[in-house]
Amino acid sequence: MARIAGVNIPQNKLVRIGLTYIFGIGEKNSNDICKFLEIPKTKRVNELTDDEILKIREFIDQKFTVEGDLRRDTSLNIKRLIDLASYRGSRHRKKLPVRGQRTRCNARTRKGKAIAIAGKKLTPLKK
């Protein structure tokens, strides 16, 4: 099993797909890595030689911020916004959408599962 940037890459995946398992590397970056290191698009992770794995590992260490460092940077940026008491920081603190999305009828992903209001029952219609 190839271990790159602290992540075990699945053996039977294509190299360009397997690299996306690393936090901070998406499809574009993985395609760029494969193109720069001249790894064919049809090559799978279990077909990589130790030399190629070493090249990938060194290239990622030089060019990209990934995994723990990237997670730490983003959390520090959010903490900085909260400490500054900026508008974006207050939205992060309240766990509401930060980038201007509406919250009246959407934002379920950010706000969590809807909570039913206790004791609210519909009154039957009188005839």
Number of C-alpha atoms within 10 A of each C-alpha: 11 19 12 18 19 12 14 14 22 18 15 13 15 18 25 25 17 19 27 17 17 17 15 16 18 14 14 10 16 20 19 12 21 17 13 11 13 10 17 12 13 10 15 18 21 15 12 15 11 10 9 14 15 15 14 19 16 13 14 18 13 8 9 13 16 17 15 12 12 14 14 12 12 11 12 12 13 16 15 13 18 17 11 12 13 12 12 18 19 16 17 17 15 11 12 20 18 16 8 9 10 11 12 7 6 11 14 13 9 13 13 10 9 7 6 7 7 6 6 7 7 6 6 6 5 4 3
